[in-house]
Amino acid sequence: MISIINLKYNHSNFHHSTLNMPDLFPTFTTPFFNLIERLGIPVQSLSPTVRNLLAGVALAALLRYTFLAKPKKAPRYVSNLDNVGAKVGQDSIPSKRYDVIVVGGGTSGCALAARLSEDPNIRVLLLEAGGSGSALPASVTPAGFGPKMLGGCSSINAQMAQYGAFGDFDQWAEHTGDESWAWKNFGKYFRKFESYQPHPDYPGIDESARGRNGPVKVGFYNTITDKSRAFIQAAKGVGIPETKDFNGPNGTNGVARRVSSETAYLTPEVLARPNLTVAINATATRVIFDTSGSKPRATAVEFGRVAGGPRWVAHAKEIVLSGGAVHSPHLLMVSGVGPSAHLKSHNIPIVKDIPGVGQKLYDHPVIDVYLKDASSTSSKFMKPQSPSDVVKLIGAIWQYKQATKKGWQGGRDEAGPLGMNVRTLKHTQCGTPVLIFLLSIQFGEAAAFVRSDDPVLFPGAPVLPDSTSAKDSPDLEIFSTPFAYKEHGKVVFNEHTFALHVYLLRPSSYGAVLLRSSDPWVQPSVNPNYLKEPEDIKKLARGVKLCLRIAQEQPLAKYLAHDDKRELYDHGKYHYVNDDEALEKLVTERVETVYHPTTTCRMGKSIEDGDVVDSKLRVFGIDGLRVCDASVFPWIVSGHTAGACFATAEKLADEIKAEFRAT
C-alpha cells in the first residue's frame, strides 16, 4: 500500500493516513485494470505494491493527458498593440481608425462587438485589459470584484440563467421615460441571445417564451446532487411554491432546479471577420475628446499594456465603454467626466461635470449558512485539501472529458461530479476555455425566489420598506451548493458539508466608486456600503431564518448532521428562528458579495436626477460616447445580472447598426 500524507487542518494538527491508490481513483483505475486483465495478466494475483505501481503509471498518464495535451490553435486575438493603434510619440505613424471601439470584453462587450461586426461595413475594435481566460495580476484587480478576462464576470460567476423580474424592466422604462425598456418590448432581446435546449426530465417549460437561435445555450445542463433535490422538496414543505421556469410567463417567484447558460459570442467564425479586431492585454487609460466645438466629442481611446510602458491610440466614430460597474465609471473619471469637485481634487481637467458618475453602486449582499453533511457524500474534493482530494479531482476531470468526447449534452450521470459545474463553464462568454471554477466559483444547484413580506413564510413579521420593482417581484434568493465555503470560496471545510445561501435581490443600501488617483493604473476605491440601511439587515435576517427552517424540513433534514453543535456549523443556531437580534448580528458578521455590481453610470432622463446616460446609452452632454454594461441599470435586477447585460448589448447593437445604415 502507498502511504501518503492526508493534510487536514484541525487546531494546527495534521493527520496521517494510509490510502490505497486504486481505491482512491476507481473512475480511471477500474477500466485500466480491466484492460490489463484482457491482456491476460490476472490483476488479483499481483501484489498490492505492483497494483499500486501500475495505478501510479495510470495516474501519470492521465495527468499528462489532462494537463499536458497539445493545446488547440488559439483564436484570432491580437496581442501586438502596434497592430491595433498608433504608438503615442510617434507622430509619423497615423492612428488606426475604426467605426466603433468597445472598451471591455466583458459580458456586454463581447456580445456588442460580435453583433456589431455582423455588419461588414462597421469596423469594430474590442479592447480587453485581460487575456484570453487568464487573470491579470492582483495589483491591477479591484479587491473583491474578480479577475479581468474576456467574458468578464460571466466567465467566473455561477452561470444561473435567471434574468430578474418582469417588473424590474417596467421600472426601468418608467424611470427613463422610454417604453423600449419595458418587458413587453425589451423581452425580445433576452429571446434573441437564448438558444433554449429542452431537457426530457423537465417537460413543463413553455418553449414558445424562450429563444431558440441565439448564441447563449440555456437549459438544464448541470447535474444536481440528491441534497439539492431534497432542498427543493423541503422549500416546498415550508410554503414556497414550485415553479417550472424562473424566466417563464408566470414570473420569478418559487423554487426550482437552476437553469444554466453556456455561450460563445466570439466564436472562431466571428473572430475571422475582417472588420473585427479583438485586442487582449490592452488596458484603456483614457478617452480622448475634441473640445473645440460647442459640445465635447469622444474621438479616440488611449491604451497600454503596463503602467509606465508605451501607450497607443485608436480613433473611432463611436466609443462604447463596457468595463463594468467599476471600470466604466473609473475610465470616465480619469478622462475628465464625472463629479467636478471630485475630479478637481485629483487635478483632472473637467470635460463634463456629471455628478452621477460612480454613484449609486448597488450590489447583492449574501449570507452563507454552513451545514454538516451526515451522508459524507459532498464534492469537497473540487477544492482540494489533501493529496487524496487532488487524485479524486483528476479522476473527475478525466471522467468528464470522456463523457464530453462521447457527445454528452449535460445533466447526465456519465459526466460525473463535474457535470454540475464544468459544463456550464466550459467556455467563457467569448468562447475561451476556463477551469477557474476550481478556484473560486460559487455554483448554485437549486434556488428559490421569495418576498421578505410573504405572510405565509413570515407570518406576523413587521412591515419593512418595500424595495421591490413590483408586487410580484422577489427580494430574496435562497440557493444551495454541494459543499460549504467561506470568503467567496477561498476557504472550504475539510469535512463533508452542504450549504444554503441567501442574498438580498433589491437592497436599499448603495455605495460608490471613487478615484484614489488620477493615474489610470491605480484602481479606484470601491465602497458598496452593504447594510447601511437597517431594513437590509432585517430582510437578510428573515432569509437566514428561512434557510434554517428549510434545513430542518424533510427530506433535506435526513442528509444533515443536526446533532453537530460545533460553532463551525449552524446546526446549533436553529433556535435563532425565534431570536431576531441574534439573526441580525449574524448577518452583519457574515455579509459578502455575489459579484453583481451595478448602476454606477445610471440610465435615465437627466443629469440633475443623478443619471449618466440617456435611454440610448449616450453619455449626457458628450457626442460619440456611450456606456453598455451593468453600470447603466437604473436599479439592480431581482436576479442574476448576466442576462440583462446580454440583452442590453443586443438592444444597443441593433440601434447602432440602424444608425450607421441611416448615415
ABEGO torsion letter per residue (X at the ends): XBBBBBBBBBGGBBBBBBBBAAAAAAAAAAAAAAAAAAAGBBAAABBAAAAAAAAAAAAAAAAAAAAABBBBBBBBBBABAAAABBBBGBAABBBBBBABBBBEABAAAAAAAAAAAABAABBBBBBBABBBGBBBBAAABBBGAEBBBBGEAAAABBBBBBAEBAAAAAAAAAAAGBAAABAAAAAAAAAAABBBBBBAABAABBAAABBAABABBBEBABBBBAAAAAAAAAAAAAGBBBBABAABAAEABEBBBBBBBBBBABBAAAAABAABBBBBGBBBABBBBBAABABBBBABBBBBABBGBBBBBBBBABBBBAAEAAAAAAAAAAAGBEBAAAAAAAGBBBABBBAABGBGBBBBBBBBBBBBBAAGABAAAABBABAAAAAAAAAAAAAAAAAAAAGBAEGBAAAEAAAAAAAAAABBAAGBBBAAAAAABBBBABBBBBBAABAAABBGBBBBBBABABAABBABBBBBBABBBBGGGABBBABBBBBBBBBBABBABBBBBBBABABAABBBBBBAGBGABAAAAAAAAAAAAAAAAAAABOAAAAABBAABABAABAAAAAAAAABAAAAAAAAAAABBBAGBBBGABBBBABAAAGBABBAAGBBBGBBGBBBBBAAABABBBBEBAAAAAAAAAAAAAAAAAAAAAAX
